[in-house]
Amino acid sequence: MNNRSQHPSFSISEDDAQFLDKLPDNFARPIKLLHFEKMNYEEIRKDLGIPIGTVKSRIHRGRAMLRREREIVAARSETFQEATL
């Protein structure tokens, strides 16, 4: 079963590495394994030695943190652009 297809609307680019580096490793690592190493949830579970539910939870929570980081950077960029007009 390919678990990556469960969230096709969430994509991570190589540029997102800067945001992932700001996350605690226990959240960033499963996301990196899923999106960059192309592992499925079961492979991640084995690699990290944690239960499958924990893998899913950390990916879900890590993605939420990543979204917030993206939003913060976007808001700062908008504020900077408005200030320079």
C-alpha positions as CSV (number, residue, x, y, z in Angstrom):
1,M,0.0,0.0,0.0
2,N,1.4,3.4,-1.0
3,N,0.5,5.8,1.9
4,R,2.0,8.8,0.2
5,S,-1.2,9.1,-2.0
6,Q,-3.3,9.7,1.1
7,H,-2.4,13.4,1.1
8,P,-1.9,14.4,-2.6
9,S,-2.7,18.0,-1.9
10,F,0.3,18.4,0.4
11,S,3.5,18.7,-1.5
12,I,7.0,19.5,-0.3
13,S,9.6,21.0,-2.6
14,E,13.4,21.1,-2.1
15,D,12.9,24.8,-1.1
16,D,10.9,23.6,1.9
17,A,14.1,22.2,3.4
18,Q,14.7,25.6,5.0
19,F,11.4,25.2,6.8
20,L,11.9,21.6,7.8
21,D,15.2,22.5,9.4
22,K,13.3,24.8,11.8
23,L,11.1,21.9,13.0
24,P,12.0,19.5,15.9
25,D,13.8,16.5,14.3
26,N,11.1,14.0,15.6
27,F,8.6,15.8,13.3
28,A,10.9,16.8,10.4
29,R,12.6,13.3,10.0
30,P,9.4,11.4,9.2
31,I,8.4,14.1,6.7
32,K,11.8,14.0,5.0
33,L,11.6,10.2,4.8
34,L,8.2,10.3,3.3
35,H,8.6,13.1,0.8
36,F,12.4,13.0,-0.1
37,E,13.3,9.4,0.6
38,K,10.0,8.2,-0.8
39,M,9.5,5.7,2.0
40,N,6.0,4.6,3.0
41,Y,4.6,4.7,6.5
42,E,5.6,1.1,7.3
43,E,9.2,1.7,6.1
44,I,9.3,4.9,8.2
45,R,8.0,3.0,11.2
46,K,10.8,0.4,10.9
47,D,13.5,3.0,10.2
48,L,12.6,5.1,13.3
49,G,11.5,2.2,15.5
50,I,8.2,3.8,16.5
51,P,4.6,2.7,16.2
52,I,2.8,3.3,12.9
53,G,0.3,5.6,14.7
54,T,3.2,7.7,15.9
55,V,4.5,8.0,12.4
56,K,1.1,9.2,11.1
57,S,0.7,11.6,14.0
58,R,4.2,13.1,13.6
59,I,3.7,13.6,9.9
60,H,0.3,15.2,10.5
61,R,1.6,17.5,13.2
62,G,4.9,18.2,11.3
63,R,2.9,19.2,8.2
64,A,0.8,21.6,10.4
65,M,4.0,23.2,11.7
66,L,5.4,23.4,8.2
67,R,2.3,25.2,7.0
68,R,2.6,27.7,9.9
69,E,6.3,28.4,9.0
70,R,5.3,29.0,5.4
71,E,2.6,31.4,6.4
72,I,4.9,33.3,8.7
73,V,7.5,33.8,5.9
74,A,4.7,34.8,3.5
75,A,3.3,37.3,5.9
76,R,6.7,38.8,6.6
77,S,7.3,39.1,2.8
78,E,4.0,40.8,2.3
79,T,4.7,43.2,5.2
80,F,8.2,44.0,3.7
81,Q,6.8,44.6,0.2
82,E,4.1,46.9,1.7
83,A,6.7,48.8,3.7
84,T,8.9,49.4,0.6
85,L,6.1,50.9,-1.5
